[in-house]
């Protein structure tokens, strides 16, 4: 069996002065702080490489904020960015709205809240896990092809798909309070494998000191 690690990186802060739940909407770019976060996670991964990590494969969601986060990582690691729609942000029926919390008092939105365990307002959690884990396994195989035993890949994705994938990996229930997700901006959630078997989950926050100044909309 062959050991490999997959690092799921959340994108950096987005320039979003109107507080829109942007979901899969195009052209939401990183803010200045988000760009600094992207450089920070790139430096973190470069440090891992300098310490002997075999970081050989880089993949990003097609959304602008993920591609912009992946760019300095690609430069730091000397890798090309592959794009994979399977690590895209989750579908959300509230996409494009600002001030979502206040809008939930409007009865016209109540049918979307009928089943928070699924959830009824967007892509089912289980479906997100299925597509992300498929991308993870393909990235694991590709990393091993490129670098052999102990190789690592980086996937730049989004908070909710990363978080529910971690919940599944740790054998926890998928429904949750969005305010309690441990998946901060440019955090790194690492899945360790021996062959196709998941052996461990790790978590790091390279931009922890930048978070107090960041805007962070749950689900974004």
N, C-alpha and C positions, 0 to 999 in steps of 0.2 A: 504494500500500500504506500501511497505517496502523500507526504504532508504538504499542505498549502494553506495560505491565509488570504481572506478577502476582506478588504477594508471598505466599509460603507461610509462615505463622507457626505454629510449634509452640506448644502451650498451655504454661502455667506449671506449677510444681511442684504435685503433688496431695497432699492429706492422706491418708497411707497408712501408718500406723504398723506394720501387720502385713506390709508388703512384698508385697502381693498383686499379681500380674500382672492388672490389672483389665480390660484389653482393652476390650470393649464393654459392660461392666457399668454399670448406671446409678448415679447418685448418688455418684460419686467427685468431691468438690469440691476446689477449689484450697485449698492451705494458706495461712497468712498470708504466707509467703515467695512462694508462687505468685501471690497477689494483688498483692504488690509487683512481681513480675516482669511481670504483666499491665499494671500502671500504667507500668512502665518502657518496655515495647514500644509502648504507646500514646503516650507522650511522644516516643519515637523517631520514630514515624510522623507525629505532629503536627509535629515539627521538619522532616521531609521536606516536609510540606505547606506549612509556612511558608516554605520555601526554593523553592517553586514547583511541587512535585509535584502532579499532578492526581489525587488519591486520591478516587475517586467511587463506589466499590462495595465492600461488605463482606459476606463470606460466612463461615459457620462450620459445622463439623460439629455434628450434633445432640447430641453427648455433653456432659454438664454442664461438664466441665473446659474444653472448647473455647468453649462459650457464655459461661462466666465470664471467660475470657481476652478474648473479643471485646467484652464489655460496655464496659470503659474505652476501647477503641479506637473503638467507636461514639460514645461521648461526646466523645472528643477530636477526631474527624473530622466530627462532625455527621451521621452516617450511620445508617441502619437496618440491622439484622442480618438477612440472608437465610440460610436454613438449607439445606444441601445434603448429603444422605446419601452422595453419591459421595466425599466427603472424610472419611468415617468412618474410625475405627481399623480395622486389619486384623483379620480373624477369626483366632483362635488357640486351639488345642485345650487349651492350658495355662491358659486364662483361668480366673480365680478361685482359682488355687493360689498359695500363698506358698512362698518358698524353692525356686523351680523348679530352680535349679542342683543342689541336693542330691537332689531327686526324680528327676533323670535317671539316678541309679544304680539305680533300681528297674526291673527287667526289664519290668514291665507297660507302661512308657512307651517302651521301645525301638522298637516298630513305628512310632511317630510320627517317629522320627529317620531313617527309612530313606532319605530323599532330601532332604538339606539344600539342594540347589540349587533346589528348587521353591518353597517348602519343604513337606515332607510334613506338618508339624504345623499348618499354617494356610493362609490364603488365598494362592494363588500370587502371586509377586512381579509377574509380567507382568499379572495381572488387576488388581492394585492400581494399576499404572501406567496401565492403560487407563482405569479409572474416574476417577482423579485428573486425567489429562490431558484427559478429556472435560469435566470440571468447569472446568478451567483455560481451555479454549478458549471455553466458554460465558461465563465471567467476563470474558474478554478482549473478546468481542463486546459484552457488556452495558456494559462500561466505555467502549468506543468510542461506543456509542449515547448514553451519559449525558454524556460529556465530550469526545468527539472525539479528534483526533490527540494522542498522548502520554499518554493517560489510564492510570490504574493502579487495580488492584483488590487487595484483601487477602483471603486465604483462611486461616482459622484451622483447623488440622488437627492431625495426630499424627505422631510421629517416623517410624515405618516407612513409611507412605505417602508422606510428603515425601521421605524419603531415597531410596527406590527410584525415585521420579519424577526426582529429581536425577541419579541414576546413569544412568537411561535418557536424560535430556536431554544428558548429557555423553558418551554413547556407551560407557559402561562396563558391565561385566557386573552383573547384578542380585543374584546371590548374594554374601554378604559376612559378615564377622564383626560381630555386633551391637555389640561393644565399640568398633568403629572408626568408627561413624557420626558424621559431622560435622553434627549436627542437635540442638544443645543446647536446653534449655528457653527458650522465647520467642525462639529464633533466627528469622531472616528469610532464607529462601531465595528469591531473586528470579529469575524467568524473564522475559527480555526478548524481545519479538516484533516482527517487521516483517510485518504481515499475519498469516497463520497460521504463518509460518516462525519458528522459535526461533533467535535470534541470539546469545544469551549467557546465562550463569548467574552470579549474584552471591550472596554470603553475608555476613551480619552477625550479631553477637551483642550486642544491646543490654543484656542482663543478665549479661554476662561476669563482672563482679565479684561477682555474687550466687551464682554456680554452686558455689563451694567449700562452701557451707553447705547445698546442696540434696541431697535424696535422688533418685537417678536410676536407675530399673530399666530395663535395656535392653529395648526392645520395648514400653515403656509410654508 
